[in-house]
Amino acid sequence: MKIACIGAGYVGGPTMAMIALKCPHIEVVVLDINEERINAWNSDTLPIYEPGLLEVVQAARGRNLFFSTDTSKHISEADIVFVSVNTPTKTSGIGAGKAADLTYWEGAARMIASNSKSSKIIVEKSTVPVKTAEAIGKVLSRNCSDPSVQFEILSNPEFLAEGTAIQDLMKPDRVLIGGSDTPSGRAAIKALKEVYENWIPSERVLTCNLWSAELAKLTANAFLAQRISSINAISALCEETGADVQQVAHAIGTDSRIGNKFLNASVGFGGSCFQKDILNLCYVCETVGLKEVAEYWYQVVSMNDHQKNRFVERVIGSMFNSVKNKKVAIFGFAFKKDTGDTRETPAIDVCKGLIQDGAICAIYDPEVSPEMIFRDMSTPKFEWDKPNYTKSASRFLENVLIGSSAEDAVKGAHAICVLTEWDRFKDYDYKAMYEQMSKPAFVFDGRNILDHDKLREIGFIVYALGKPLDPFLQKVY
Ligand SMILES: NC(=O)c1ccc[n+]([C@@H]2O[C@H](COP(=O)([O-])OP(=O)(O)OC[C@H]3O[C@@H](n4cnc5c(N)ncnc54)[C@H](O)[C@@H]3O)[C@@H](O)[C@H]2O)c1
């Protein structure tokens, strides 16, 4: 059997590497139009940072795992073609700012159709609006010149989380496969199920109809993001009432009906998926006339925006209502720890908010390059989800400095904002940092990961998100 995957990104790369690792009898080729990315996958400096990924790639690469830009050859030889291309939010036209832009998916489908001389199973790995399989089926069948070629489309959404992708792929809670309830649909589901059963217990490979699988992915992300927005909403109330959001989260998380995961209040969720998928869900609801349902889910995104704005306001308000020409050290730019991914990271909005008020942001993240930071800070919203984004020119920006280390970022700074929960941030010598800073020196812990009592002992004014406020932090109006 031969598998090809179109799209060598955060999903295509790790998922295919795991299939290749666990199925040495299957040849797996990951394809991309971005040559730079493919070259990186073929080197030991992979294009994405993910703990354990390099070891998995190194174990299978050259054996049965290959990365290539030769799309036509490998598509034509494949029995199963995964499609893992970008499905960004539309930036113009009908549905701009909400609907999914299926340009790249459609492009991949046309490429499959024109290069197919034998029947194939096409697997939707990208997150797509419900009913995409129907549209893609039409593109495939109308663009393939050989009438004997049949395409069977399956939806196999990916549930991995960045930062723990390898663990998630090794031992997923479940794998979901949606397909048509026809003899060929059932045969295709069986074929894909057998691939996963090489390492995943069969009871964890769930099967369902196509539309349920497509909608389950959007729903899963909507529910996860909703939990973050819910606890963030409560964090705002905690600050006003003297309650402590971590104590509230612990108290509710011990209720087995609620569970304790995803209850950390933070400066907001980020990542390429949550916002995009909720907006997409809202758009689907609106287009079928479910305005109230769309509005309900939209609140999850607007609460996230509110949390980021609230954080910026707290920083500026606490620093005597002016951050003009004040240096603010930003600890962490990735949207969460253990990844170098900055797509929709809250750090972009927080830094832009501070810079708008005249602050100089000195940004340090152990896994994000200066080029990436400049690119993110100078690019319009949603532009990052275009295949050639990483090639876009980087610019140097006023009021953005890059810290070569955290110590470098804090020199002369008035405040530290913790925006990513990197473990190493807990172990810094904050006493030494305090000495290097302008006074009063503030810490705004947007992730609640630091030892706040210890910081206060050193002399810092500490903002702990969702906790009773230090009198010093009262806003200046
Ligand atoms: N990142 C995640 O954690 C995650 C998790 C689950 C699902 N998803 C979904 O998976 C999909 C891909 O996400 P990602 O994070 O891997 O994106 P990505 O931007 O990292 O990768 C997509 C890749 O597809 C390539 N591409 C686009 N059009 C192509 C074409 N016609 N031919 C060949 N290559 C093409 C791009 O060059 C890019 O390298 C999206 O729909 C996303 O919503 C992402």
The ligand as an ORCA input file, in Angstrom:
! r2SCAN-3c Opt
* xyz 0 1
  N      -2.396     22.698     13.612
  C      -3.194     21.931     14.326
  O      -2.984     21.712     15.512
  C      -4.382     21.285     13.667
  C      -5.044     20.274     14.351
  C      -6.119     19.659     13.740
  C      -6.517     20.057     12.477
  N      -5.874     21.056     11.822
  C      -6.320     21.402     10.465
  O      -5.454     20.762      9.532
  C      -5.294     21.587      8.367
  C      -3.842     21.886      8.142
  O      -3.359     22.569      9.286
  P      -1.816     22.758      9.563
  O      -1.715     23.363     10.909
  O      -1.080     21.516      9.251
  O      -1.488     23.857      8.418
  P      -0.068     24.259      7.832
  O      -0.200     25.618      7.276
  O       0.995     23.987      8.854
  O       0.165     23.219      6.638
  C      -0.565     23.203      5.464
  C       0.398     22.904      4.334
  O      -0.355     22.663      3.139
  C       0.437     23.118      2.044
  N      -0.418     23.268      0.868
  C      -1.454     24.114      0.668
  N      -2.006     23.899     -0.552
  C      -1.298     22.880     -1.125
  C      -1.384     22.189     -2.363
  N      -2.323     22.492     -3.261
  N      -0.493     21.217     -2.615
  C       0.463     20.883     -1.716
  N       0.582     21.490     -0.513
  C      -0.292     22.477     -0.230
  C       1.026     24.414      2.553
  O       2.162     24.803      1.813
  C       1.355     24.049      4.015
  O       2.689     23.616      4.158
  C      -6.162     22.816      8.602
  O      -7.418     22.580      8.049
  C      -6.275     22.856     10.111
  O      -7.438     23.510     10.524
  C      -4.796     21.666     12.388
*
